[in-house]
Amino acid sequence: MRELRKTNEVIMDNALVLILMDLVARRNQTAFVGDRLKCMKLPFLAANQMFEQRAKGFNLTFFKYEHGPISKGVYSAWNHLSIL
């Protein structure tokens, strides 16, 4: 299992996470600000659906956690995007 991601993979993951949050926020007219659980589940569900369709999208590794799947890459994207 690969932990380290290349710079272009990190940039792509950050962009995909941002796009996902924006699409869901527009559809539901809600914001994800401060809701890390939703921000974690959304990329997991999207990555899982892409995996089932054999499509490449995210370069994230998810781990089992008591509240659901967790990824250090999503936290990294969260930190990068919150700085902007």
LINKAUR-V314850 format. One record per residue. N is the residue number from 0. RES is the residue in one letter. PHI is phi in whole degrees, -180 to 180 (999 if undefined). PSI is psi in whole degrees, 0 to 359 (999 if undefined). BURIAL is I if it has 24 or more other ideal C-beta (glycine too) atoms within 12 Angstrom, else O. Layout:
[[N,RES,PHI,PSI,BURIAL] [N,RES,PHI,PSI,BURIAL]]
This chain:
[[0,M,999,130,O] [1,R,-94,125,O] [2,E,-96,318,O] [3,L,-81,133,O] [4,R,-111,150,O] [5,K,-73,162,O] [6,T,-59,317,O] [7,N,-68,330,O] [8,E,-70,320,O] [9,V,-64,316,I] [10,I,-63,317,O] [11,M,-65,317,O] [12,D,-63,317,I] [13,N,-61,317,I] [14,A,-65,317,O] [15,L,-66,320,I] [16,V,-63,316,I] [17,L,-63,315,I] [18,I,-63,316,O] [19,L,-60,314,I] [20,M,-64,320,I] [21,D,-67,316,O] [22,L,-63,316,O] [23,V,-69,321,O] [24,A,-63,321,O] [25,R,-69,319,O] [26,R,-68,315,O] [27,N,-95,355,O] [28,Q,53,42,O] [29,T,-131,165,O] [30,A,-115,153,O] [31,F,-98,6,I] [32,V,-58,120,O] [33,G,86,356,O] [34,D,-108,83,O] [35,R,-69,332,I] [36,L,-65,315,O] [37,K,-66,321,I] [38,C,-67,337,I] [39,M,-85,319,I] [40,K,-72,326,I] [41,L,-61,308,I] [42,P,-65,327,I] [43,F,-63,313,I] [44,L,-64,320,O] [45,A,-66,316,I] [46,A,-65,322,I] [47,N,-65,317,O] [48,Q,-65,319,O] [49,M,-64,321,O] [50,F,-62,318,O] [51,E,-64,330,O] [52,Q,-91,6,O] [53,R,58,40,O] [54,A,-109,146,O] [55,K,-97,129,O] [56,G,-143,284,I] [57,F,-85,153,I] [58,N,-116,42,I] [59,L,-103,148,I] [60,T,-112,125,I] [61,F,-106,144,I] [62,F,-121,153,O] [63,K,-72,135,O] [64,Y,-142,162,O] [65,E,-64,332,O] [66,H,-101,9,O] [67,G,124,185,O] [68,P,-66,148,I] [69,I,-136,146,O] [70,S,-139,132,I] [71,K,-66,331,O] [72,G,-66,324,I] [73,V,-70,320,I] [74,Y,-63,321,I] [75,S,-63,316,I] [76,A,-63,318,I] [77,W,-58,314,I] [78,N,-67,318,O] [79,H,-64,318,O] [80,L,-76,331,I] [81,S,-74,341,O] [82,I,-74,328,O] [83,L,-67,999,O]]
